[in-house]
Amino acid sequence: MLALGLICAPGVGQTEQEVREWFEEAWEEAAALPALEGFGIECHVEYPPQLTDAELAALRREAEGKPDHPNWREIEAEERRRRQPLGSSRVMIWNDQKGRWRYNRSYLISTTDEPSYVDAVVAGSVMWQLTPEALHIAPTDKGTATGTHGDPRSREGSMRVLLSELLYGRLGVGADAGNAPDGRVELLPGHRWAAYVSRGEDFELRYEGTWDIPAARGTVETVVVTRTSERGVALRGTRYAFEGWRLDPVSQRWLAQAASETSAGGVVMQRTVLDAVTKVTPAEFDALFEVPPIDGEDPVRGRMTYHSLYDHRPSALVRQDFGPDREVVSIADLPGAKSWRRWRVAGWVVAGVLSSVFIGLRVRSSRTGTDG
């Protein structure tokens, strides 16, 4: 495995070809979802204030007396950023080479500042999503575990971006949309380099960083959106930065300690900070992906508190509600349950008929043998 994940063999120097080969191989590696074998990542995301007091006051003046004015959404978002502490959004990630992953996010509810969380899990044929209020379970291939937060598979994009930032300096981001290295490389003073990623004439990114000559590998320090189509003009000039790269002793991978996004106007939109890399045994990994029990504990969230279970699997299609002592207080069918049960009952009837016919044939056969 290359470069940004592990230390490479010593190189002989910094040449355009060397940088190009490393960059293209690192991009290809980063485009796949990296497996965190034997460890998990914990981080928090900061959303600093984005408006000055004068800008916020101006928005208020424009919206005053107009409850439907679009400014109110921006005003409320800015008030939330100012009110809630930095780092109130915390994320934990685990995934492995079997394609199983778990994305946990803890946050403060925007309207009440009460703590909450949502955990999204895809593990083989089953996926599930857990909140303090409800657990949704569904088959991965054709089910949809919805609830307030939607399908758990929708969290995969956020997880990929976060891992790409902390493990690869945003290499690989957008590969599924057609972004790819276009072969251009620049050698800069002080053992630095720059390389370009583009998508035809519509989009271009400029990656820049330092070069480690003994290790023959680069380190991404900044990414700038240098060209977009007219539809994406608001993104032009957006800058991503990565700080504190170091070889982590637990994961034995190079990890950035922080990643930030800054708008073209110089406003920090968000900053992700790596808090911990935790070692996880194979048995602990398996437990992370198991469906949380009704009356028991989850290895991350502890004692279960959810009030409702929605089982979207075809064999169940049922909702159960629980009382304070985890007793079932109500049961209701989910959409499609009656048709499923009708087919299941029909199957039992057919099986019963076939069984009766089979038994009858055996009895007749035994009698024929006796008569002969």
C-alpha positions, 0 to 999 in steps of 0.5 A: 500500500502506498504513500499517504497510508504507510512509509515508503521505501527511500527515494532518490530525489524529487523529480516531476516523474516521481511526484506524478507517479506518487500522486496518481497512485495515491489518488487511486488508493484514496478513491476507494474507501480505506479500511480502518483495520484494527482501529477507529477514528474519533474527531469533532467538527467546528463551525465557527461564526461566519458573519461579523456583528455588522453583517448580522445586523444588516441581515436583521434590518432587511428581514425585520417585519418579514417572517418569510424573508430568506435572511432568517435562515441565515440569521438562525444558522449564524445564531446557532454557530455563535450559541453552540460551543465549537466541537459540539458535533462529534464523529466516530468511524469504524470500517473494515475490509469486509465492507462493514462500516459504522458512522456515529455522530453526536450533536446538539439539536439546533432548536433546543441545544439538547444532546442527541446522536445518530448512528448509521451502520451497514454490515453485510446484508443488514443495515440499521440506524439508531437514535435515542428515540428509534431503531430502524433495521432493513436489508441492505440490498433493497430496503430503506431504513428511513426515520427522521435521518433518512437511509443510513447509506446516505452517511457514506458520502460524509464518511468518505470525505472525512476519511479522505481529509484526515488520511489523504488530504482530500485526495480521491474526493470526487473520483466517482464524479469524474475528477482525476489527475490530469498529469500536470505537475510543478516542482516548487522551491524548498522541496515542494510540489503542486499537481492538478486534478480536473474534470474536463473544462468544468472543474479544476483543483490545485493540490500543493504540499511538501515532498519527503525525499528519503520516503519518496512521498508527498504530503498534501497541505492545501487544495484550492478550487481554481476553476468551475463551470458557471453553475459552481462559481460560488466554489471558486477560490475555496481552500482546504488546508491540512495541518500536523501530519504525523505517523500515528503509532496506533494505526501506523498511518500518516494522519492529519491532525486537523482539516479546514475549509475556507471560502474564497472570501477568507471565511472559515466554514468548518474545521475538523479536528482529530481527537483520538485513534483507538485500537479495536480488536476483531471481537470488538469490531464485530460487536460494533456492527451487531443490531442493538438489543431491545433490552441491553447495551450497545458497545458505543451508546451503552444502555438502550433508550429507544422507544420504537423499533422499526423492522423493515426486513421482509420477514418482519415489517413491524413496528414495536413501541416500548415502555419504561421497563422495555416492555412491548406496549404496542405492535403495528404492521409496516407498509407491505406487511399484510401482503407479505404475511398473505404470501407466507400463509399461502406458502404454509398452506402449500407446504401442508398440502404437499406434506399431506400428499407425500405422506399419503403416497408413502402410506399407499406405497407401503400398503402395496408392498405389503399386499404383494 
